[in-house]
Amino acid sequence: MNNPGYHIEIVTDLFGAVGLARTWGRIGRSARSRFDPLPDLGTAIDALRHLARTKRRRGYQNR
């Protein structure tokens, strides 16, 4: 991905742990990523909603 903007999703790792995966970057730069493990799916959904709401307030738009 050359320019992901900001992408967030709920994922399961190889060991079955649920977490929030984020990928972001700028045009002409390498993308960065982060995985935050969370205790369960409900917590992951709440975290995704909160993060998406925060990013929209800062000017990010849904694709």
CHARMM internal coordinates of N, CA and C (Angstrom, degrees):
IC EDIT
DIST 1 N 1 CA 1.4406
DIST 1 CA 1 C 1.5194
ANGL 1 N 1 CA 1 C 109.45
DIST 1 C 2 N 1.2876
ANGL 1 CA 1 C 2 N 117.96
DIHE 1 N 1 CA 1 C 2 N 120.42
DIST 2 N 2 CA 1.4537
ANGL 1 C 2 N 2 CA 120.49
DIHE 1 CA 1 C 2 N 2 CA 179.45
DIST 2 CA 2 C 1.5273
ANGL 2 N 2 CA 2 C 111.57
DIHE 1 C 2 N 2 CA 2 C -83.87
DIST 2 C 3 N 1.3169
ANGL 2 CA 2 C 3 N 118.06
DIHE 2 N 2 CA 2 C 3 N -43.44
DIST 3 N 3 CA 1.4565
ANGL 2 C 3 N 3 CA 121.15
DIHE 2 CA 2 C 3 N 3 CA -178.63
DIST 3 CA 3 C 1.5174
ANGL 3 N 3 CA 3 C 110.52
DIHE 2 C 3 N 3 CA 3 C -136.59
DIST 3 C 4 N 1.3199
ANGL 3 CA 3 C 4 N 117.28
DIHE 3 N 3 CA 3 C 4 N 83.15
DIST 4 N 4 CA 1.4508
ANGL 3 C 4 N 4 CA 118.18
DIHE 3 CA 3 C 4 N 4 CA -178.27
DIST 4 CA 4 C 1.5251
ANGL 4 N 4 CA 4 C 113.97
DIHE 3 C 4 N 4 CA 4 C -77.99
DIST 4 C 5 N 1.3408
ANGL 4 CA 4 C 5 N 118.57
DIHE 4 N 4 CA 4 C 5 N -11.74
DIST 5 N 5 CA 1.4498
ANGL 4 C 5 N 5 CA 119.16
DIHE 4 CA 4 C 5 N 5 CA -172.16
DIST 5 CA 5 C 1.5160
ANGL 5 N 5 CA 5 C 107.25
DIHE 4 C 5 N 5 CA 5 C 68.78
DIST 5 C 6 N 1.3314
ANGL 5 CA 5 C 6 N 116.80
DIHE 5 N 5 CA 5 C 6 N -107.12
DIST 6 N 6 CA 1.4554
ANGL 5 C 6 N 6 CA 121.51
DIHE 5 CA 5 C 6 N 6 CA 175.13
DIST 6 CA 6 C 1.5120
ANGL 6 N 6 CA 6 C 107.15
DIHE 5 C 6 N 6 CA 6 C -145.11
DIST 6 C 7 N 1.3166
ANGL 6 CA 6 C 7 N 117.02
DIHE 6 N 6 CA 6 C 7 N 120.14
DIST 7 N 7 CA 1.4600
ANGL 6 C 7 N 7 CA 122.40
DIHE 6 CA 6 C 7 N 7 CA -177.03
DIST 7 CA 7 C 1.5255
ANGL 7 N 7 CA 7 C 108.26
DIHE 6 C 7 N 7 CA 7 C -124.20
DIST 7 C 8 N 1.3431
ANGL 7 CA 7 C 8 N 116.50
DIHE 7 N 7 CA 7 C 8 N 127.67
DIST 8 N 8 CA 1.4610
ANGL 7 C 8 N 8 CA 120.32
DIHE 7 CA 7 C 8 N 8 CA 176.76
DIST 8 CA 8 C 1.5176
ANGL 8 N 8 CA 8 C 109.26
DIHE 7 C 8 N 8 CA 8 C -127.36
DIST 8 C 9 N 1.3182
ANGL 8 CA 8 C 9 N 115.84
DIHE 8 N 8 CA 8 C 9 N 143.05
DIST 9 N 9 CA 1.4652
ANGL 8 C 9 N 9 CA 120.25
DIHE 8 CA 8 C 9 N 9 CA 177.36
DIST 9 CA 9 C 1.5227
ANGL 9 N 9 CA 9 C 109.91
DIHE 8 C 9 N 9 CA 9 C -156.73
DIST 9 C 10 N 1.3280
ANGL 9 CA 9 C 10 N 114.91
DIHE 9 N 9 CA 9 C 10 N 157.60
DIST 10 N 10 CA 1.4580
ANGL 9 C 10 N 10 CA 121.44
DIHE 9 CA 9 C 10 N 10 CA 175.41
DIST 10 CA 10 C 1.5191
ANGL 10 N 10 CA 10 C 106.88
DIHE 9 C 10 N 10 CA 10 C -90.57
DIST 10 C 11 N 1.3259
ANGL 10 CA 10 C 11 N 116.33
DIHE 10 N 10 CA 10 C 11 N 129.94
DIST 11 N 11 CA 1.4644
ANGL 10 C 11 N 11 CA 121.16
DIHE 10 CA 10 C 11 N 11 CA -178.62
DIST 11 CA 11 C 1.5313
ANGL 11 N 11 CA 11 C 109.93
DIHE 10 C 11 N 11 CA 11 C -135.03
DIST 11 C 12 N 1.3143
ANGL 11 CA 11 C 12 N 114.20
DIHE 11 N 11 CA 11 C 12 N 163.12
DIST 12 N 12 CA 1.4624
ANGL 11 C 12 N 12 CA 121.75
DIHE 11 CA 11 C 12 N 12 CA 173.57
DIST 12 CA 12 C 1.5175
ANGL 12 N 12 CA 12 C 107.21
DIHE 11 C 12 N 12 CA 12 C -114.75
DIST 12 C 13 N 1.3307
ANGL 12 CA 12 C 13 N 117.32
DIHE 12 N 12 CA 12 C 13 N 131.91
DIST 13 N 13 CA 1.4622
ANGL 12 C 13 N 13 CA 119.28
DIHE 12 CA 12 C 13 N 13 CA 179.97
DIST 13 CA 13 C 1.5308
ANGL 13 N 13 CA 13 C 110.42
DIHE 12 C 13 N 13 CA 13 C -83.12
DIST 13 C 14 N 1.3044
ANGL 13 CA 13 C 14 N 117.14
DIHE 13 N 13 CA 13 C 14 N -177.64
DIST 14 N 14 CA 1.4622
ANGL 13 C 14 N 14 CA 122.05
DIHE 13 CA 13 C 14 N 14 CA -175.81
DIST 14 CA 14 C 1.5269
ANGL 14 N 14 CA 14 C 113.20
DIHE 13 C 14 N 14 CA 14 C -63.06
DIST 14 C 15 N 1.3213
ANGL 14 CA 14 C 15 N 117.28
DIHE 14 N 14 CA 14 C 15 N -20.87
DIST 15 N 15 CA 1.4554
ANGL 14 C 15 N 15 CA 121.04
DIHE 14 CA 14 C 15 N 15 CA -177.83
DIST 15 CA 15 C 1.5283
ANGL 15 N 15 CA 15 C 112.53
DIHE 14 C 15 N 15 CA 15 C -99.78
DIST 15 C 16 N 1.3351
ANGL 15 CA 15 C 16 N 117.06
DIHE 15 N 15 CA 15 C 16 N 5.50
DIST 16 N 16 CA 1.4578
ANGL 15 C 16 N 16 CA 121.09
DIHE 15 CA 15 C 16 N 16 CA 177.79
DIST 16 CA 16 C 1.5144
ANGL 16 N 16 CA 16 C 114.52
DIHE 15 C 16 N 16 CA 16 C 90.00
DIST 16 C 17 N 1.3278
ANGL 16 CA 16 C 17 N 117.76
DIHE 16 N 16 CA 16 C 17 N 2.39
DIST 17 N 17 CA 1.4652
ANGL 16 C 17 N 17 CA 120.43
DIHE 16 CA 16 C 17 N 17 CA 178.65
DIST 17 CA 17 C 1.5275
ANGL 17 N 17 CA 17 C 109.77
DIHE 16 C 17 N 17 CA 17 C -76.50
DIST 17 C 18 N 1.3151
ANGL 17 CA 17 C 18 N 115.70
DIHE 17 N 17 CA 17 C 18 N 140.06
DIST 18 N 18 CA 1.4675
ANGL 17 C 18 N 18 CA 122.08
DIHE 17 CA 17 C 18 N 18 CA 179.22
DIST 18 CA 18 C 1.5163
ANGL 18 N 18 CA 18 C 108.34
DIHE 17 C 18 N 18 CA 18 C -91.90
DIST 18 C 19 N 1.3175
ANGL 18 CA 18 C 19 N 116.15
DIHE 18 N 18 CA 18 C 19 N 144.55
DIST 19 N 19 CA 1.4469
ANGL 18 C 19 N 19 CA 119.16
DIHE 18 CA 18 C 19 N 19 CA 178.26
DIST 19 CA 19 C 1.5120
ANGL 19 N 19 CA 19 C 112.34
DIHE 18 C 19 N 19 CA 19 C -162.49
DIST 19 C 20 N 1.2990
ANGL 19 CA 19 C 20 N 114.94
DIHE 19 N 19 CA 19 C 20 N 175.62
DIST 20 N 20 CA 1.4487
ANGL 19 C 20 N 20 CA 123.26
DIHE 19 CA 19 C 20 N 20 CA 179.45
DIST 20 CA 20 C 1.5235
ANGL 20 N 20 CA 20 C 108.29
DIHE 19 C 20 N 20 CA 20 C -106.06
DIST 20 C 21 N 1.3284
ANGL 20 CA 20 C 21 N 116.42
DIHE 20 N 20 CA 20 C 21 N 121.12
DIST 21 N 21 CA 1.4624
ANGL 20 C 21 N 21 CA 121.40
DIHE 20 CA 20 C 21 N 21 CA 178.29
DIST 21 CA 21 C 1.5223
ANGL 21 N 21 CA 21 C 108.38
DIHE 20 C 21 N 21 CA 21 C -103.66
DIST 21 C 22 N 1.3088
ANGL 21 CA 21 C 22 N 115.97
DIHE 21 N 21 CA 21 C 22 N 133.40
DIST 22 N 22 CA 1.4663
ANGL 21 C 22 N 22 CA 121.57
DIHE 21 CA 21 C 22 N 22 CA 178.67
DIST 22 CA 22 C 1.5208
ANGL 22 N 22 CA 22 C 108.73
DIHE 21 C 22 N 22 CA 22 C -125.57
DIST 22 C 23 N 1.3112
ANGL 22 CA 22 C 23 N 116.52
DIHE 22 N 22 CA 22 C 23 N 141.54
DIST 23 N 23 CA 1.4593
ANGL 22 C 23 N 23 CA 122.47
DIHE 22 CA 22 C 23 N 23 CA 173.89
DIST 23 CA 23 C 1.5238
ANGL 23 N 23 CA 23 C 107.02
DIHE 22 C 23 N 23 CA 23 C -135.29
DIST 23 C 24 N 1.3242
ANGL 23 CA 23 C 24 N 116.77
DIHE 23 N 23 CA 23 C 24 N 134.22
DIST 24 N 24 CA 1.4599
ANGL 23 C 24 N 24 CA 120.57
DIHE 23 CA 23 C 24 N 24 CA 179.52
DIST 24 CA 24 C 1.5153
ANGL 24 N 24 CA 24 C 109.32
DIHE 23 C 24 N 24 CA 24 C -147.73
DIST 24 C 25 N 1.3161
ANGL 24 CA 24 C 25 N 114.66
DIHE 24 N 24 CA 24 C 25 N 161.87
DIST 25 N 25 CA 1.4528
ANGL 24 C 25 N 25 CA 119.27
DIHE 24 CA 24 C 25 N 25 CA 178.81
DIST 25 CA 25 C 1.5134
ANGL 25 N 25 CA 25 C 111.77
DIHE 24 C 25 N 25 CA 25 C -179.19
DIST 25 C 26 N 1.3201
ANGL 25 CA 25 C 26 N 114.42
DIHE 25 N 25 CA 25 C 26 N 178.63
DIST 26 N 26 CA 1.4572
ANGL 25 C 26 N 26 CA 121.28
DIHE 25 CA 25 C 26 N 26 CA 178.97
DIST 26 CA 26 C 1.5124
ANGL 26 N 26 CA 26 C 109.05
DIHE 25 C 26 N 26 CA 26 C -125.75
DIST 26 C 27 N 1.2914
ANGL 26 CA 26 C 27 N 115.85
DIHE 26 N 26 CA 26 C 27 N 159.75
DIST 27 N 27 CA 1.4552
ANGL 26 C 27 N 27 CA 121.08
DIHE 26 CA 26 C 27 N 27 CA 179.05
DIST 27 CA 27 C 1.5227
ANGL 27 N 27 CA 27 C 109.06
DIHE 26 C 27 N 27 CA 27 C -58.56
DIST 27 C 28 N 1.3352
ANGL 27 CA 27 C 28 N 116.22
DIHE 27 N 27 CA 27 C 28 N 130.64
DIST 28 N 28 CA 1.4478
ANGL 27 C 28 N 28 CA 121.59
DIHE 27 CA 27 C 28 N 28 CA 177.80
DIST 28 CA 28 C 1.5154
ANGL 28 N 28 CA 28 C 114.90
DIHE 27 C 28 N 28 CA 28 C 83.69
DIST 28 C 29 N 1.3086
ANGL 28 CA 28 C 29 N 118.30
DIHE 28 N 28 CA 28 C 29 N 2.83
DIST 29 N 29 CA 1.4649
ANGL 28 C 29 N 29 CA 121.97
DIHE 28 CA 28 C 29 N 29 CA -179.88
DIST 29 CA 29 C 1.5167
ANGL 29 N 29 CA 29 C 110.00
DIHE 28 C 29 N 29 CA 29 C -123.47
DIST 29 C 30 N 1.3007
ANGL 29 CA 29 C 30 N 116.31
DIHE 29 N 29 CA 29 C 30 N 159.76
DIST 30 N 30 CA 1.4621
ANGL 29 C 30 N 30 CA 120.78
DIHE 29 CA 29 C 30 N 30 CA 176.28
DIST 30 CA 30 C 1.5255
ANGL 30 N 30 CA 30 C 110.11
DIHE 29 C 30 N 30 CA 30 C -71.09
DIST 30 C 31 N 1.3141
ANGL 30 CA 30 C 31 N 115.74
DIHE 30 N 30 CA 30 C 31 N 144.67
DIST 31 N 31 CA 1.4647
ANGL 30 C 31 N 31 CA 120.59
DIHE 30 CA 30 C 31 N 31 CA 177.58
DIST 31 CA 31 C 1.5227
ANGL 31 N 31 CA 31 C 109.91
DIHE 30 C 31 N 31 CA 31 C -71.62
DIST 31 C 32 N 1.3079
ANGL 31 CA 31 C 32 N 116.39
DIHE 31 N 31 CA 31 C 32 N 149.78
DIST 32 N 32 CA 1.4601
ANGL 31 C 32 N 32 CA 122.69
DIHE 31 CA 31 C 32 N 32 CA 174.80
DIST 32 CA 32 C 1.5156
ANGL 32 N 32 CA 32 C 107.39
DIHE 31 C 32 N 32 CA 32 C -113.26
DIST 32 C 33 N 1.3206
ANGL 32 CA 32 C 33 N 116.83
DIHE 32 N 32 CA 32 C 33 N 156.34
DIST 33 N 33 CA 1.4555
ANGL 32 C 33 N 33 CA 119.11
DIHE 32 CA 32 C 33 N 33 CA 179.40
DIST 33 CA 33 C 1.5200
ANGL 33 N 33 CA 33 C 110.70
DIHE 32 C 33 N 33 CA 33 C -144.61
DIST 33 C 34 N 1.3289
ANGL 33 CA 33 C 34 N 114.07
DIHE 33 N 33 CA 33 C 34 N 162.47
DIST 34 N 34 CA 1.4572
ANGL 33 C 34 N 34 CA 120.80
DIHE 33 CA 33 C 34 N 34 CA -178.70
DIST 34 CA 34 C 1.5256
ANGL 34 N 34 CA 34 C 107.77
DIHE 33 C 34 N 34 CA 34 C -152.44
DIST 34 C 35 N 1.3275
ANGL 34 CA 34 C 35 N 117.10
DIHE 34 N 34 CA 34 C 35 N 142.32
DIST 35 N 35 CA 1.4601
ANGL 34 C 35 N 35 CA 122.77
DIHE 34 CA 34 C 35 N 35 CA 175.03
DIST 35 CA 35 C 1.5213
ANGL 35 N 35 CA 35 C 108.26
DIHE 34 C 35 N 35 CA 35 C -124.03
DIST 35 C 36 N 1.3338
ANGL 35 CA 35 C 36 N 116.04
DIHE 35 N 35 CA 35 C 36 N 122.72
DIST 36 N 36 CA 1.4628
ANGL 35 C 36 N 36 CA 121.50
DIHE 35 CA 35 C 36 N 36 CA 178.54
DIST 36 CA 36 C 1.5209
ANGL 36 N 36 CA 36 C 108.56
DIHE 35 C 36 N 36 CA 36 C -110.67
DIST 36 C 37 N 1.3384
ANGL 36 CA 36 C 37 N 118.47
DIHE 36 N 36 CA 36 C 37 N 108.46
DIST 37 N 37 CA 1.4655
ANGL 36 C 37 N 37 CA 120.18
DIHE 36 CA 36 C 37 N 37 CA 177.81
DIST 37 CA 37 C 1.5318
ANGL 37 N 37 CA 37 C 110.42
DIHE 36 C 37 N 37 CA 37 C -67.63
DIST 37 C 38 N 1.3307
ANGL 37 CA 37 C 38 N 115.88
DIHE 37 N 37 CA 37 C 38 N 141.92
DIST 38 N 38 CA 1.4603
ANGL 37 C 38 N 38 CA 121.47
DIHE 37 CA 37 C 38 N 38 CA 179.97
DIST 38 CA 38 C 1.5281
ANGL 38 N 38 CA 38 C 108.98
DIHE 37 C 38 N 38 CA 38 C -130.73
DIST 38 C 39 N 1.3312
ANGL 38 CA 38 C 39 N 117.77
DIHE 38 N 38 CA 38 C 39 N 157.17
DIST 39 N 39 CA 1.4636
ANGL 38 C 39 N 39 CA 119.92
DIHE 38 CA 38 C 39 N 39 CA -172.58
DIST 39 CA 39 C 1.5316
ANGL 39 N 39 CA 39 C 115.76
DIHE 38 C 39 N 39 CA 39 C -67.90
DIST 39 C 40 N 1.3479
ANGL 39 CA 39 C 40 N 117.54
DIHE 39 N 39 CA 39 C 40 N -30.65
DIST 40 N 40 CA 1.4628
ANGL 39 C 40 N 40 CA 119.14
DIHE 39 CA 39 C 40 N 40 CA -178.42
DIST 40 CA 40 C 1.5229
ANGL 40 N 40 CA 40 C 110.53
DIHE 39 C 40 N 40 CA 40 C -159.43
DIST 40 C 41 N 1.3299
ANGL 40 CA 40 C 41 N 115.72
DIHE 40 N 40 CA 40 C 41 N 173.12
DIST 41 N 41 CA 1.4674
ANGL 40 C 41 N 41 CA 121.51
DIHE 40 CA 40 C 41 N 41 CA -176.40
DIST 41 CA 41 C 1.5271
ANGL 41 N 41 CA 41 C 111.70
DIHE 40 C 41 N 41 CA 41 C -64.07
DIST 41 C 42 N 1.3180
ANGL 41 CA 41 C 42 N 117.79
DIHE 41 N 41 CA 41 C 42 N -40.27
DIST 42 N 42 CA 1.4676
ANGL 41 C 42 N 42 CA 120.76
DIHE 41 CA 41 C 42 N 42 CA 179.51
DIST 42 CA 42 C 1.5196
ANGL 42 N 42 CA 42 C 112.23
DIHE 41 C 42 N 42 CA 42 C -59.56
DIST 42 C 43 N 1.3029
ANGL 42 CA 42 C 43 N 116.09
DIHE 42 N 42 CA 42 C 43 N -43.23
DIST 43 N 43 CA 1.4700
ANGL 42 C 43 N 43 CA 121.23
DIHE 42 CA 42 C 43 N 43 CA 177.89
DIST 43 CA 43 C 1.5266
ANGL 43 N 43 CA 43 C 110.22
DIHE 42 C 43 N 43 CA 43 C -65.14
DIST 43 C 44 N 1.3258
ANGL 43 CA 43 C 44 N 116.81
DIHE 43 N 43 CA 43 C 44 N -38.77
DIST 44 N 44 CA 1.4623
ANGL 43 C 44 N 44 CA 121.29
DIHE 43 CA 43 C 44 N 44 CA 179.16
DIST 44 CA 44 C 1.5265
ANGL 44 N 44 CA 44 C 110.88
DIHE 43 C 44 N 44 CA 44 C -64.40
DIST 44 C 45 N 1.3285
ANGL 44 CA 44 C 45 N 116.89
DIHE 44 N 44 CA 44 C 45 N -42.04
DIST 45 N 45 CA 1.4746
ANGL 44 C 45 N 45 CA 120.82
DIHE 44 CA 44 C 45 N 45 CA 178.42
DIST 45 CA 45 C 1.5204
ANGL 45 N 45 CA 45 C 110.29
DIHE 44 C 45 N 45 CA 45 C -63.06
DIST 45 C 46 N 1.3326
ANGL 45 CA 45 C 46 N 117.01
DIHE 45 N 45 CA 45 C 46 N -44.80
DIST 46 N 46 CA 1.4669
ANGL 45 C 46 N 46 CA 120.51
DIHE 45 CA 45 C 46 N 46 CA 178.25
DIST 46 CA 46 C 1.5273
ANGL 46 N 46 CA 46 C 111.25
DIHE 45 C 46 N 46 CA 46 C -61.27
DIST 46 C 47 N 1.3344
ANGL 46 CA 46 C 47 N 116.84
DIHE 46 N 46 CA 46 C 47 N -42.53
DIST 47 N 47 CA 1.4641
ANGL 46 C 47 N 47 CA 121.13
DIHE 46 CA 46 C 47 N 47 CA 179.83
DIST 47 CA 47 C 1.5246
ANGL 47 N 47 CA 47 C 111.11
DIHE 46 C 47 N 47 CA 47 C -64.42
DIST 47 C 48 N 1.3334
ANGL 47 CA 47 C 48 N 117.02
DIHE 47 N 47 CA 47 C 48 N -41.46
DIST 48 N 48 CA 1.4657
ANGL 47 C 48 N 48 CA 120.89
DIHE 47 CA 47 C 48 N 48 CA 178.66
DIST 48 CA 48 C 1.5276
ANGL 48 N 48 CA 48 C 110.48
DIHE 47 C 48 N 48 CA 48 C -62.83
DIST 48 C 49 N 1.3185
ANGL 48 CA 48 C 49 N 117.12
DIHE 48 N 48 CA 48 C 49 N -46.03
DIST 49 N 49 CA 1.4722
ANGL 48 C 49 N 49 CA 120.35
DIHE 48 CA 48 C 49 N 49 CA 179.43
DIST 49 CA 49 C 1.5250
ANGL 49 N 49 CA 49 C 111.57
DIHE 48 C 49 N 49 CA 49 C -60.97
DIST 49 C 50 N 1.3246
ANGL 49 CA 49 C 50 N 115.97
DIHE 49 N 49 CA 49 C 50 N -44.07
DIST 50 N 50 CA 1.4671
ANGL 49 C 50 N 50 CA 120.16
DIHE 49 CA 49 C 50 N 50 CA -179.67
DIST 50 CA 50 C 1.5346
ANGL 50 N 50 CA 50 C 110.88
DIHE 49 C 50 N 50 CA 50 C -63.64
DIST 50 C 51 N 1.3256
ANGL 50 CA 50 C 51 N 117.07
DIHE 50 N 50 CA 50 C 51 N -45.94
DIST 51 N 51 CA 1.4598
ANGL 50 C 51 N 51 CA 120.91
DIHE 50 CA 50 C 51 N 51 CA -179.08
DIST 51 CA 51 C 1.5298
ANGL 51 N 51 CA 51 C 111.22
DIHE 50 C 51 N 51 CA 51 C -65.31
DIST 51 C 52 N 1.3338
ANGL 51 CA 51 C 52 N 116.87
DIHE 51 N 51 CA 51 C 52 N -41.71
DIST 52 N 52 CA 1.4707
ANGL 51 C 52 N 52 CA 120.43
DIHE 51 CA 51 C 52 N 52 CA 178.73
DIST 52 CA 52 C 1.5317
ANGL 52 N 52 CA 52 C 110.59
DIHE 51 C 52 N 52 CA 52 C -62.78
DIST 52 C 53 N 1.3151
ANGL 52 CA 52 C 53 N 116.76
DIHE 52 N 52 CA 52 C 53 N -42.29
DIST 53 N 53 CA 1.4654
ANGL 52 C 53 N 53 CA 120.87
DIHE 52 CA 52 C 53 N 53 CA 178.81
DIST 53 CA 53 C 1.5298
ANGL 53 N 53 CA 53 C 110.39
DIHE 52 C 53 N 53 CA 53 C -62.60
DIST 53 C 54 N 1.3292
ANGL 53 CA 53 C 54 N 116.67
DIHE 53 N 53 CA 53 C 54 N -42.83
DIST 54 N 54 CA 1.4649
ANGL 53 C 54 N 54 CA 121.25
DIHE 53 CA 53 C 54 N 54 CA 178.70
DIST 54 CA 54 C 1.5225
ANGL 54 N 54 CA 54 C 111.42
DIHE 53 C 54 N 54 CA 54 C -62.20
DIST 54 C 55 N 1.3328
ANGL 54 CA 54 C 55 N 117.06
DIHE 54 N 54 CA 54 C 55 N -44.39
DIST 55 N 55 CA 1.4657
ANGL 54 C 55 N 55 CA 120.82
DIHE 54 CA 54 C 55 N 55 CA -179.32
DIST 55 CA 55 C 1.5242
ANGL 55 N 55 CA 55 C 111.19
DIHE 54 C 55 N 55 CA 55 C -66.36
DIST 55 C 56 N 1.3442
ANGL 55 CA 55 C 56 N 117.97
DIHE 55 N 55 CA 55 C 56 N -38.70
DIST 56 N 56 CA 1.4721
ANGL 55 C 56 N 56 CA 120.41
DIHE 55 CA 55 C 56 N 56 CA 177.90
DIST 56 CA 56 C 1.5229
ANGL 56 N 56 CA 56 C 110.76
DIHE 55 C 56 N 56 CA 56 C -62.72
DIST 56 C 57 N 1.3348
ANGL 56 CA 56 C 57 N 117.21
DIHE 56 N 56 CA 56 C 57 N -38.85
DIST 57 N 57 CA 1.4630
ANGL 56 C 57 N 57 CA 120.29
DIHE 56 CA 56 C 57 N 57 CA 177.92
DIST 57 CA 57 C 1.5201
ANGL 57 N 57 CA 57 C 111.73
DIHE 56 C 57 N 57 CA 57 C -63.16
DIST 57 C 58 N 1.3269
ANGL 57 CA 57 C 58 N 116.49
DIHE 57 N 57 CA 57 C 58 N -27.55
DIST 58 N 58 CA 1.4708
ANGL 57 C 58 N 58 CA 121.17
DIHE 57 CA 57 C 58 N 58 CA 179.73
DIST 58 CA 58 C 1.5208
ANGL 58 N 58 CA 58 C 112.40
DIHE 57 C 58 N 58 CA 58 C -88.91
DIST 58 C 59 N 1.3277
ANGL 58 CA 58 C 59 N 117.61
DIHE 58 N 58 CA 58 C 59 N 4.56
DIST 59 N 59 CA 1.4516
ANGL 58 C 59 N 59 CA 120.10
DIHE 58 CA 58 C 59 N 59 CA 173.98
DIST 59 CA 59 C 1.5149
ANGL 59 N 59 CA 59 C 116.24
DIHE 58 C 59 N 59 CA 59 C 106.54
DIST 59 C 60 N 1.3309
ANGL 59 CA 59 C 60 N 118.74
DIHE 59 N 59 CA 59 C 60 N -4.15
DIST 60 N 60 CA 1.4571
ANGL 59 C 60 N 60 CA 120.58
DIHE 59 CA 59 C 60 N 60 CA 176.75
DIST 60 CA 60 C 1.5252
ANGL 60 N 60 CA 60 C 109.27
DIHE 59 C 60 N 60 CA 60 C -70.47
DIST 60 C 61 N 1.3170
ANGL 60 CA 60 C 61 N 117.17
DIHE 60 N 60 CA 60 C 61 N 149.79
DIST 61 N 61 CA 1.4574
ANGL 60 C 61 N 61 CA 122.14
DIHE 60 CA 60 C 61 N 61 CA -179.69
DIST 61 CA 61 C 1.5111
ANGL 61 N 61 CA 61 C 110.60
DIHE 60 C 61 N 61 CA 61 C -123.06
DIST 61 C 62 N 1.3377
ANGL 61 CA 61 C 62 N 115.70
DIHE 61 N 61 CA 61 C 62 N 150.74
DIST 62 N 62 CA 1.4713
ANGL 61 C 62 N 62 CA 120.10
DIHE 61 CA 61 C 62 N 62 CA 175.67
DIST 62 CA 62 C 1.5057
ANGL 62 N 62 CA 62 C 110.38
DIHE 61 C 62 N 62 CA 62 C -70.88
DIST 62 C 63 N 1.3235
ANGL 62 CA 62 C 63 N 116.14
DIHE 62 N 62 CA 62 C 63 N 147.25
DIST 63 N 63 CA 1.4569
ANGL 62 C 63 N 63 CA 120.55
DIHE 62 CA 62 C 63 N 63 CA 174.34
DIST 63 CA 63 C 1.4981
ANGL 63 N 63 CA 63 C 109.41
DIHE 62 C 63 N 63 CA 63 C -104.02
END
COOR INIT
IC SEED 1 N 1 CA 1 C
IC BUILD
